[in-house]
Amino acid sequence: MISIVLDVVGGALLLIGLVLLTISLVGVLRLPDTYSQLHAQGLAAGPGVVAILASSIATEDATIITFAVLAIAFVALTSPVAGHAIARAAHRRGNREARGTGSRSAGEGE
């Protein structure tokens, strides 16, 4: 009985994770600028990956569940840092181009 419940919960978590990652992918491909794409990626990809990793409870194998928990902790710690680094790089790139100190030569694009 418990095995059937774990299979259903694992399948539901896997489906939820795949739907969230699909929404994230569509957002990244369709949104116009870096900040909007980063927003779509951050809101859907983090929970999507966590849901997919959490679906490993259906295996009932302690080793796989332990690795999934460690991976969830890693994603939870690194995802915000990566998003912040990407946003900061996009902001710096935008400011450099606005001041005219980017890779373009003086007078180009005016």
Residue pairs with C-beta under 8 A, 6 or more apart in sequence:
3 60
6 57
6 58
6 60
7 58
9 55
9 57
9 58
10 55
10 56
10 57
10 58
10 59
11 55
11 58
13 51
13 52
13 54
13 55
13 57
14 51
14 52
14 55
16 48
16 51
17 47
17 48
17 49
17 50
17 51
17 52
17 53
17 54
17 55
18 48
18 52
19 48
20 44
20 45
20 47
20 48
20 51
21 44
21 45
21 48
21 49
21 52
23 40
23 44
24 40
24 41
24 43
24 44
24 45
24 48
26 40
27 36
27 37
27 39
27 40
27 41
27 44
28 37
28 40
28 41
31 37
31 39
31 40
34 86
34 87
34 90
35 87
35 90
38 83
38 86
38 87
38 90
41 83
42 79
42 80
42 83
45 79
46 75
46 76
46 79
49 75
50 72
50 75
50 76
53 68
53 71
53 72
53 75
54 68
54 72
56 64
56 65
56 67
56 68
57 65
57 68
59 65
93 102
96 102
97 104
100 106
